[in-house]
Amino acid sequence: MSKGKSIAIGFIVGGTISAATALLTTPSSGRELRYQIKQQSIEWKRIVDGIIQDGLRLKDQIAKTSKEGVALINELTQEMQTSVEEWKNAIEPHQENIHEYLEQIQASIQDLEQKIQEKNE
């Protein structure tokens, strides 16, 4: 059972008990008592209607917020994918240059090792 229904049922049961207690303990006349019960029931109906309206507004707000959250997550995901692609495109040409530079360094080290070996012999 939803929380809103539980609250509404609580109000109705509480109101019924209050009305029965008022009937049994009140010293007022029947006409006055009926008038008071009618006024009280009108007030309870107003309260229950207010709770129902608040529940509906809350439901609508939650639905709206979740739609906005999904849209925001989708937008963020697309932005991240775009950023990763841009980063890959920016790095790719440099990878080749770095690889060539490392090969040159390795060749230089090998030349130095050969020169050192020749000198030591």
C-alpha positions as CSV (number, residue, x, y, z in Angstrom):
1,M,0.0,0.0,0.0
2,S,1.4,3.4,-0.9
3,K,2.2,5.9,1.8
4,G,-0.4,8.4,0.6
5,K,-3.2,5.8,0.9
6,S,-2.0,4.8,4.4
7,I,-2.2,8.4,5.5
8,A,-5.6,8.8,4.0
9,I,-6.9,5.7,5.6
10,G,-5.4,6.9,8.9
11,F,-7.3,10.1,8.7
12,I,-10.5,8.4,7.9
13,V,-10.2,5.8,10.7
14,G,-9.1,8.5,13.1
15,G,-12.0,10.7,12.1
16,T,-14.5,7.9,12.5
17,I,-13.2,7.2,16.0
18,S,-13.3,10.9,16.8
19,A,-16.9,11.2,15.5
20,A,-18.0,8.2,17.5
21,T,-16.4,9.5,20.6
22,A,-18.0,12.9,20.1
23,L,-21.4,11.3,19.7
24,L,-21.1,9.3,22.9
25,T,-19.6,12.0,25.1
26,T,-21.1,15.3,23.9
27,P,-23.8,17.0,25.8
28,S,-25.0,19.0,22.8
29,S,-28.4,18.5,21.1
30,G,-28.9,16.2,18.1
31,R,-29.2,19.1,15.7
32,E,-25.9,20.7,17.0
33,L,-24.2,17.4,16.9
34,R,-25.2,16.7,13.3
35,Y,-24.0,20.1,12.3
36,Q,-20.7,19.6,14.0
37,I,-20.3,16.2,12.4
38,K,-21.1,17.6,9.0
39,Q,-18.6,20.4,9.5
40,Q,-15.9,18.0,10.7
41,S,-16.5,15.7,7.7
42,I,-16.2,18.7,5.3
43,E,-12.9,19.6,7.0
44,W,-11.6,16.0,6.7
45,K,-12.6,15.8,3.1
46,R,-10.7,19.1,2.5
47,I,-7.6,17.7,4.2
48,V,-7.8,14.4,2.3
49,D,-8.2,16.2,-1.0
50,G,-5.2,18.4,-0.1
51,I,-3.1,15.3,0.6
52,I,-4.2,13.7,-2.6
53,Q,-3.3,16.8,-4.6
54,D,0.1,17.1,-2.9
55,G,0.7,13.4,-3.7
56,L,-0.1,14.0,-7.4
57,R,2.1,17.0,-7.5
58,L,4.9,15.1,-5.9
59,K,4.5,12.2,-8.4
60,D,4.6,14.6,-11.3
61,Q,7.7,16.3,-9.9
62,I,9.5,13.0,-9.5
63,A,8.6,12.0,-13.1
64,K,9.9,15.3,-14.4
65,T,13.1,15.1,-12.3
66,S,13.8,11.6,-13.5
67,K,13.3,12.6,-17.1
68,E,15.7,15.5,-16.6
69,G,18.2,13.2,-14.9
70,V,18.1,10.7,-17.8
71,A,18.6,13.5,-20.3
72,L,21.5,14.9,-18.3
73,I,23.2,11.6,-18.1
74,N,22.8,11.0,-21.8
75,E,24.3,14.5,-22.5
76,L,27.2,13.8,-20.2
77,T,27.9,10.5,-21.8
78,Q,27.9,12.0,-25.3
79,E,30.2,14.8,-24.1
80,M,32.6,12.2,-22.6
81,Q,32.6,10.2,-25.8
82,T,33.4,13.3,-27.8
83,S,36.2,14.3,-25.4
84,V,37.7,10.8,-25.6
85,E,37.6,10.9,-29.4
86,E,39.1,14.3,-29.6
87,W,41.9,13.2,-27.2
88,K,42.6,10.1,-29.3
89,N,42.8,12.3,-32.4
90,A,45.1,14.7,-30.7
91,I,47.4,12.0,-29.4
92,E,47.6,9.7,-32.4
93,P,50.0,11.9,-34.5
94,H,52.2,12.4,-31.5
95,Q,52.4,8.6,-30.9
96,E,54.2,8.1,-34.2
97,N,56.7,10.9,-33.4
98,I,57.3,9.5,-29.9
99,H,57.9,6.1,-31.4
100,E,60.3,7.4,-34.0
101,Y,62.2,9.5,-31.3
102,L,62.5,6.3,-29.1
103,E,63.9,4.4,-32.0
104,Q,66.5,7.2,-32.6
105,I,67.4,7.1,-28.9
106,Q,67.7,3.3,-29.0
107,A,70.0,3.5,-32.1
108,S,72.1,6.2,-30.4
109,I,72.5,4.0,-27.4
110,Q,73.5,1.0,-29.5
111,D,76.1,3.2,-31.3
112,L,77.5,4.3,-28.0
113,E,77.7,0.8,-26.7
114,Q,79.6,-0.3,-29.9
115,K,82.0,2.6,-29.6
116,I,82.6,1.8,-25.9
117,Q,83.2,-1.9,-26.8
118,E,85.6,-0.9,-29.6
119,K,87.5,1.4,-27.3
120,N,87.8,-1.3,-24.6
121,E,89.2,-3.9,-27.1
